[in-house]
Amino acid sequence: MASVSTGLDTRTDSALATSALRFARRVHLGQHRKQTGEQFVEHPIAVARLLRDSGYDGPLIAAAYLHDTVEKTGVELEEIRERFGPAVASLVDCLSEDPEISGYADRKRALRHSILSSGGDPVVIYAADRVANMRDWLKVAPEDRPACGKRLGTTLDERLVLWQEDLEELHDLGPETPFLSEIQADLETLRAEAPRK
C-alpha cells in the first residue's frame, strides 16, 4: 500500500484543521444528514475524530473536515486549494464523487475505484468515512432503515453489498489498512439487524 500519514502527534488539532472545521461548519450550515437528521457537519466531524483518535493529524484531518464540501455544497475545488493548499485540495478532489455518473451504486463504485487507485491518505480517509456512514445507519432504528435508504436513493440491501465490497477491496489493498475491523464489526451488526427475507 502507498505510504499514509502516520503522525502520532498527541495534539488534537492544528491551525489548518481548525480553519477547515470552521469552514466546513459555515458551508454545511442548514444541511442535515438524510440518515439521522443531524446537522450535516457532524458527519465530517465524526470522520475527523476517527482519524485523530487513530493518531492522524495535519492536512489529513483538514481534508476529513472538508471531504464533502465540493460534493455537497456550492464550494469549488479552487476555493479549497486557495484556502487550504494543494495537498488538502488534492485529497478533497480525490474524495469527491463524479456527479456525471448516474446511479447510486455506480457512483459509489467509481469513487471507490478512484480512491483505491490513488492509494495513500485518500484511502485512510475513505475507510474512516465508511465507518462514520455505517454508524449513522446504526443510529437509525432497524424498522426505519428502508425509509432512510429511500431518502438516499438506495436501499439497505444495496448499501450492505457496497460496504462488503468496500471491506474486501480495502483488505485486498492491504490487510493493515486502518479501520478494517471497525467496518467488519459494523457491517456484521447491520446485517444482523436487517429484516429477514
Secondary structure, DSSP 8 states (H G I E B T S, - for coil): -----------S--HHHHHHHHHHHHHTTT-B-TTT-SBTTHHHHHHHHHHHHTT--THHHHHHHHTTHHHHSS--HHHHHHHH-HHHHHHHHHTS--TT--SHHHHHHHHHHHHHHH-SHHHHHHHHHHHHHHHHHHHS-GGGHHHHHHHHTS-HHHHHHHHHHHHHHHHHH-TT-TTHHHHHHHHHHHHHHS---
